[in-house]
Amino acid sequence: MGLLSRVALNDSGTGPVRQGSAFDLPKVLDEMGEALADRIMRLPPSPSRSESALNLLKPYIGFKAAFCAAGEGDRYVAYAAAGISAGKAEFDKKDVVLSGEGLEKLDIPASPYRIWAFALENSGVLFLYEDPANPFTVPSAGSLLAKIKAALLPFTGRAEKAAGNPGVEDFISAYYRDKGPFRGLVLAGDTGLLPTLAETLAPARITGLAPGVCLVLYPKPLNEKLMIHRLTESFGVKVLSGFEASGIAEALGHIENYRKA
């Protein structure tokens, strides 16, 4: 299990999705939970804040995957995810019925995992996939989620920008929402090449990071060696770094040093 204590819950019930089984939640977290809640709430507002919060929650609660979703038409569509690709992080609204009373277990026979849900503001929902080998059915999880709910909401304001191109986090966030997990290359060369690179390397996307340094993001199915060969041979750029990223926060970690160049 995760780092929280387990509780026994009635796991019976089959058939179509029913209203989740909300359970009573303790009002006080242990010292570790309080410290984690404080750390999450100190994350600066940014497009990656909710994803960072999920990654911090994962070892404490012990879920296999999780995503925060907003309603779009008849679907719940992810805007932040951990342990699951954005393309798979969706549910039909008709398959999710919540009471809004804390952490609730959903009965979804088609899923190989136990799925839990926690209502956010403006009809948003946090979905948690329980690891069958590491159950997290714990009452205090709901109390922790209630304390950090604001950090799980979609970003709507202005991010605290790091050095380098102030729009790079928004650039990465937009690419992740559109393509899901991706690959990236940090290049050194004439940034005047950006328009040409952008036109030539579609469906890759390019932005500047710092003077003489740019970032290329491209879908995982594209071959990295072929991409590097084409860039170095055709444009004379130097590849400073290559990486794979399953989310926004991970990508930002890979390029941090180059943004400060």
Buried (B, 14 or more C-beta within 10 A) or exposed (E): BBBBEEEEBEEEEEEEBEEBBBBEBEEEBBEEBBEBBEEBEEBEEBBBBBBBBBBBBBEBBBBBBBBBBBBEEEBBBBBBBBBBBBEEBBBEBEBBBBEEBBBBBBBBEEEEBBBBBBBBEEEBBBBBBBBEEEBBBBBBBBBBBBBBBBBBBBBEEEBEBBEBBEEBBBBBBBBBBEBBBBBBBBBBBEBEBBEEBBEBBEEBBBBBBBEBBBBBBBBBEEEBEEBBEEBBEEBEBEBBBBBEBBBBBBBBEBBEEBBEB
